[in-house]
Amino acid sequence: MTSDATLKEWAKHAIVKIGRCESLLLLETVGMEVTNVNEDKRLPSSILDVLGVFIDKHYVHLTHMLPVVIEVILRALDPHDPGLRKSCIEKASDSF
């Protein structure tokens, strides 16, 4: 049986691969979802984690989309819950 950690890594890998083909779509989608904490309080942090991997692997491809990338990261730092903001700040710093 596959562990949750393994599934999480596979999902992250798949999202990064899809993002390589459809970078703007990925950034627009995560940009909308990053503030949707009604689903799961860990969502902004998880999105920043995936975005960080995406940036690490495809940074050259993202240079012309830098304003969109920055906007997504900054949205994650503006949750109304100070605990969420604290959990996101380290991942946002890593993404920058």
Contacts in CASP RR format, 6 or more apart in sequence:
PFRMAT RR
TARGET T0000
AUTHOR 0000-0000-0000
METHOD contacts of the structure
MODEL  1
MTSDATLKEWAKHAIVKIGRCESLLLLETVGMEVTNVNEDKRLPSSILDV
LGVFIDKHYVHLTHMLPVVIEVILRALDPHDPGLRKSCIEKASDSF
12 49 0 8 1.000
12 50 0 8 1.000
12 53 0 8 1.000
15 26 0 8 1.000
15 50 0 8 1.000
15 54 0 8 1.000
16 50 0 8 1.000
16 53 0 8 1.000
16 54 0 8 1.000
16 57 0 8 1.000
16 58 0 8 1.000
18 26 0 8 1.000
19 25 0 8 1.000
19 26 0 8 1.000
19 54 0 8 1.000
19 58 0 8 1.000
20 57 0 8 1.000
20 58 0 8 1.000
20 61 0 8 1.000
23 58 0 8 1.000
23 61 0 8 1.000
23 62 0 8 1.000
23 65 0 8 1.000
24 65 0 8 1.000
24 68 0 8 1.000
26 54 0 8 1.000
27 65 0 8 1.000
27 68 0 8 1.000
27 69 0 8 1.000
27 72 0 8 1.000
28 68 0 8 1.000
30 47 0 8 1.000
30 50 0 8 1.000
30 51 0 8 1.000
30 72 0 8 1.000
31 47 0 8 1.000
31 71 0 8 1.000
31 72 0 8 1.000
31 75 0 8 1.000
33 43 0 8 1.000
33 47 0 8 1.000
34 43 0 8 1.000
34 44 0 8 1.000
34 47 0 8 1.000
34 48 0 8 1.000
34 72 0 8 1.000
34 75 0 8 1.000
34 76 0 8 1.000
35 44 0 8 1.000
35 75 0 8 1.000
35 76 0 8 1.000
35 78 0 8 1.000
35 79 0 8 1.000
36 43 0 8 1.000
37 43 0 8 1.000
37 44 0 8 1.000
37 79 0 8 1.000
37 81 0 8 1.000
37 84 0 8 1.000
40 46 0 8 1.000
41 81 0 8 1.000
41 84 0 8 1.000
42 87 0 8 1.000
44 76 0 8 1.000
44 79 0 8 1.000
44 84 0 8 1.000
44 87 0 8 1.000
44 88 0 8 1.000
45 76 0 8 1.000
45 84 0 8 1.000
45 87 0 8 1.000
45 88 0 8 1.000
45 91 0 8 1.000
47 72 0 8 1.000
47 76 0 8 1.000
48 73 0 8 1.000
48 76 0 8 1.000
48 88 0 8 1.000
48 91 0 8 1.000
48 92 0 8 1.000
48 94 0 8 1.000
48 95 0 8 1.000
49 91 0 8 1.000
51 69 0 8 1.000
51 72 0 8 1.000
51 73 0 8 1.000
51 95 0 8 1.000
52 91 0 8 1.000
52 94 0 8 1.000
52 95 0 8 1.000
54 62 0 8 1.000
55 62 0 8 1.000
55 69 0 8 1.000
55 95 0 8 1.000
62 69 0 8 1.000
69 95 0 8 1.000
73 92 0 8 1.000
73 95 0 8 1.000
73 96 0 8 1.000
74 92 0 8 1.000
76 88 0 8 1.000
76 91 0 8 1.000
76 92 0 8 1.000
77 85 0 8 1.000
77 88 0 8 1.000
77 89 0 8 1.000
77 92 0 8 1.000
78 85 0 8 1.000
79 85 0 8 1.000
79 88 0 8 1.000
END
